[in-house]
């Protein structure tokens, strides 16, 4: 296998000249570039990716931080981010923060030590102070981290209004909303605010119950569903994430509550599980693949010292189902 020294000898130039020609499209005279390119072709030289990245001070790796990949939303998001980054020439390094202390600190230190080129942060972070003053490229996915860190997210105000209209079409009188932890401030909280505003304007009673911080599992969702049906026996509508509403549907069936005749359900996220249950869930669908593509393009633009001018906020859509 040919080495860079062999290419330099064949072209009659220094190793440094070969490296500069291969790594910088505008380096050297046309004659020098022709010599190097001819030598590369003749010797079938394949540049070392590691050496190239070291010369460019790049790892061609982007870190993705999420709470867990066992949750359908984050599983879909990570898959779409990995694919989008791959097509842009980047590998991914995954960090799941749930039940891990200081995981974000470790990833941030790796970024600052140049062990990766940038981070897409989507975890339910409580310690956002660690992101203050960080100069390296970071994109937030549906999280408030720092005024200097841009956020890619769904238009949750529109999403909340869409969910409200789904219930209003069916004359619901008492709706329970399942929210994430109130300790975490995210753009996603806007869909509950928008939903409540519409419901209040129409005189519909709403109650909000919150999951504990970093609770994404089926067990926690089933426990909360039990609590909802026990505390609010007159509930005729439930809004929440896909997992939460799927749990409510299962429990409603067990208790003999007819869906959608007696109980209307609207899920928020619209991942694959809304289509695979006992009934297809009516859902507000976040454009996860499109958001992931935008986040990938924007983090690569930041790494390259430029700005991507595509929008930061995308509209959701409604998936018609059998539960509302």
Long-range contacts (C-beta under 8 A, 24 or more apart in sequence): 1-46, 2-43, 2-44, 2-45, 2-46, 3-45, 4-45, 4-47, 4-48, 4-51, 6-43, 6-45, 7-36, 7-39, 7-40, 7-43, 7-45, 8-39, 10-39, 10-42, 10-43, 11-35, 11-36, 11-38, 11-39, 19-51, 19-55, 22-47, 22-52, 23-52, 23-55, 23-56, 57-114, 58-117, 58-303, 59-114, 59-115, 59-116, 59-117, 60-89, 60-90, 60-91, 60-117, 61-90, 61-91, 61-92, 61-93, 61-115, 61-116, 61-117, 62-90, 62-91, 62-92, 62-93, 62-116, 62-117, 62-118, 62-119, 62-120, 62-296, 62-299, 62-300, 62-303, 63-92, 63-93, 63-94, 63-95, 63-107, 63-110, 63-111, 63-116, 63-118, 63-119, 63-120, 64-92, 64-93, 64-94, 64-95, 64-119, 64-120, 64-122, 65-95, 65-97, 65-103, 65-104, 65-107, 65-119, 65-120, 65-121, 65-122, 65-123, 66-94, 66-95, 66-96, 66-97, 66-122, 66-123, 67-96, 67-97, 67-98, 67-122, 67-123, 67-124, 67-214, 67-216, 68-96, 68-98, 68-216, 69-94, 69-96, 70-216, 70-217, 71-216, 71-243, 72-242, 72-243, 72-269, 72-271, 72-272, 72-273, 73-241, 73-242, 73-269, 73-271, 73-286, 73-288, 74-122, 74-216, 75-271, 76-271, 76-272, 76-288, 76-289, 77-122, 77-141, 77-288, 77-291, 77-292, 80-288, 80-289, 80-291, 80-292, 80-293, 81-120, 81-292, 81-295, 81-296, 83-292, 84-292, 84-293, 84-295, 84-296, 84-297, 85-296, 85-299, 85-300, 88-296, 88-297, 88-300, 90-117, 90-296, 90-300, 95-123, 97-123, 97-124, 97-125, 97-214, 98-214, 98-216, 99-214, 104-130, 105-130, 108-134, 111-136, 111-138, 112-136, 117-303, 118-299, 118-300, 118-302, 118-303, 119-299, 120-295, 120-296, 120-299, 121-145, 121-149, 124-180, 124-181, 124-184, 124-186, 124-213, 124-214, 125-184, 126-183, 126-184, 126-213, 137-299, 137-302, 137-303, 138-299, 138-302, 139-295, 139-298, 139-299, 139-302, 141-291, 141-295, 142-186, 142-187, 142-188, 143-186, 143-187, 144-185, 144-186, 144-187, 150-298, 150-312, 151-187, 151-312, 152-291, 152-294, 152-295, 152-298, 152-312, 152-313, 153-186, 153-187, 153-188, 153-291, 153-312, 153-313, 154-187, 154-188, 154-286, 154-287, 154-291, 154-313, 154-314, 154-315, 154-316, 155-313, 155-314, 155-315, 155-316, 156-187, 156-188, 156-189, 156-190, 156-191, 156-194, 156-316, 157-190, 157-191, 157-193, 157-194, 158-194, 158-315, 158-316, 159-191, 159-194, 159-268, 159-284, 159-286, 159-316, 160-190, 160-191, 160-192, 160-193, 160-194, 160-195, 160-196, 160-197, 160-198, 161-194, 161-195, 161-198, 162-284, 162-316, 162-318, 163-191, 163-195, 163-239, 163-266, 163-268, 163-284, 164-194, 164-195, 164-198, 164-199, 165-198, 166-264, 166-266, 166-282, 166-284, 166-318, 166-324, 167-199, 167-204, 167-237, 167-239, 167-264, 167-266, 167-324, 168-198, 168-202, 168-204, 169-324, 170-237, 170-260, 170-264, 170-324, 172-204, 172-236, 172-237, 172-264, 173-204, 173-205, 173-234, 173-236, 174-204, 174-205, 174-206, 174-207, 174-232, 174-234, 174-235, 174-236, 174-237, 175-199, 175-204, 175-205, 175-206, 175-207, 175-235, 175-236, 175-237, 175-238, 175-239, 176-206, 176-207, 176-208, 176-209, 176-228, 176-232, 176-235, 176-237, 176-238, 176-239, 177-206, 177-207, 177-208, 177-209, 177-238, 177-239, 177-240, 178-208, 178-209, 178-210, 178-211, 178-224, 178-228, 178-238, 178-239, 178-240, 178-241, 178-244, 178-245, 178-248, 179-208, 179-209, 179-210, 179-211, 179-240, 180-210, 180-211, 180-241, 181-210, 181-211, 181-212, 181-213, 181-214, 181-215, 182-210, 183-213, 184-213, 191-268, 191-284, 195-239, 207-232, 211-244, 216-243, 217-243, 218-243, 218-247, 221-246, 221-247, 222-247, 222-250, 222-251, 225-250, 225-251, 226-251, 229-255, 229-257, 235-263, 236-262, 236-263, 236-264, 237-263, 237-264, 237-265, 237-266, 237-324, 238-263, 238-264, 238-265, 238-266, 239-266, 239-268, 240-267, 240-268, 241-267, 241-268, 241-269, 242-267, 242-268, 242-269, 242-270, 242-271, 242-273, 242-274, 242-281, 242-283, 243-273, 245-281, 245-323, 246-273, 246-274, 246-277, 246-281, 249-277, 249-278, 249-279, 249-281, 249-323, 250-277, 250-278, 253-278, 259-322, 259-323, 260-322, 260-323, 260-324, 264-323, 264-324, 265-323, 265-324, 266-323, 266-324, 270-316, 270-317, 270-319, 274-319, 274-321, 275-319, 275-321, 279-321, 279-322, 279-323, 280-319, 280-321, 280-322, 280-323, 281-319, 281-321, 281-322, 281-323, 282-318, 282-319, 282-320, 282-321, 282-322, 282-323, 282-324, 283-318, 283-319, 283-321, 284-316, 284-317, 284-318, 284-319, 285-316, 285-317, 285-318, 285-319, 286-316, 287-314, 287-315, 287-316, 287-317, 290-314
